[in-house]
Amino acid sequence: MSDLSPWPEGVARHVLPRCASTNAEALSHAARHPGPAWIVTHDQYQGRGRRGRDWAMPAGNFAGSLALRPAGDPAQAALYSFVAALAVADAIAAVAGPAARLALKWPNDVLLNGGKVAGILLESAGHGGAVSALAVGIGVNLAATPPADPDAPFAPVSVAAETGITITPEDFLDLLAPAFAAWEGRLLTEGFAPIRRAFLARAARLGETITARTGRVALVGRFDGIDEGGALLLTTPAGRQSVPAADVYF
Ligand SMILES: O=C(O)CCCC[C@@H]1SC[C@@H]2NC(=O)N[C@@H]21
């Protein structure tokens, strides 16, 4: 494993033996405390996934959420999903070493050797166009592969099975929190451009034909990048489409 960066200044850390969902805990934390905090658990029994799916957490996997009160509107807060994807990829790369094939699948899945190793779910609270609390929820299959969901676009894999390397969730957080803070710092000082560039440099299937499914509609086209707001740019026979939310299939 590569050298550890220090824990980010001013960020609290809470380890819960058990909870329903670290995202729920993070939203409630952010409503009560102004400062950022990582909340992780050893046993998450009602994990929430994207598009209303459940997220299973076998023992030894990572389930954690960063509680934030971000400045800006919901569109700005949504960019944290790309910050999280880059940070998770950095942390896994630090564990797994250069031989691991890591890639990012829009909007924020992290792939290891072609399978889904991590998922990210942002949830927020607020009103009147302002975000009062944000939970950046991250699940990483460190130790075990959860059962495959037949509706999910990608089969799960785990770090342990793909690399033979084991790491505890708390040690993983020590890699993840500094990586997140570094990418967040760039977002806050330089804007979305460097985050977008870094994401595209690691994006799976850029320039290739993919399918983006939103509900019952499936758009097939060439994956041409992401726009300044993080929407997927797809060139289809009907022309260039900007897709704000979808499940992507290869
Ligand atoms: O469907 C996905 O790909 C996103 C999964 C996000 C799971 C994480 S685990 C920690 C946090 N707490 C939750 O309830 N969900 C997220």
The ligand as a MOL file (V3000), in Angstrom:
LIG
                    3D

  0  0  0     0  0            999 V3000
M  V30 BEGIN CTAB
M  V30 COUNTS 16 17 0 0 0
M  V30 BEGIN ATOM
M  V30 1 O -26.4260 1.6760 -6.0820 0
M  V30 2 C -25.2780 2.1130 -5.9640 0
M  V30 3 O -24.3940 1.8390 -6.7690 0
M  V30 4 C -24.9450 3.0280 -4.8170 0
M  V30 5 C -24.7110 2.2610 -3.5590 0
M  V30 6 C -24.3580 3.1520 -2.3900 0
M  V30 7 C -24.2130 2.3360 -1.1070 0
M  V30 8 C -23.6790 3.1580 0.0260 0
M  V30 9 S -23.1580 2.1560 1.3770 0
M  V30 10 C -22.9670 3.5690 2.3580 0
M  V30 11 C -24.1000 4.5090 2.0330 0
M  V30 12 N -25.2520 4.2120 2.8550 0
M  V30 13 C -26.2840 3.7710 2.1400 0
M  V30 14 O -27.3920 3.4490 2.5980 0
M  V30 15 N -25.9440 3.7050 0.8420 0
M  V30 16 C -24.6040 4.1930 0.6180 0
M  V30 END ATOM
M  V30 BEGIN BOND
M  V30 1 2 1 2
M  V30 2 1 2 3
M  V30 3 1 2 4
M  V30 4 1 4 5
M  V30 5 1 5 6
M  V30 6 1 6 7
M  V30 7 1 7 8
M  V30 8 1 8 9
M  V30 9 1 8 16
M  V30 10 1 9 10
M  V30 11 1 10 11
M  V30 12 1 11 12
M  V30 13 1 11 16
M  V30 14 1 12 13
M  V30 15 2 13 14
M  V30 16 1 13 15
M  V30 17 1 15 16
M  V30 END BOND
M  V30 END CTAB
M  END
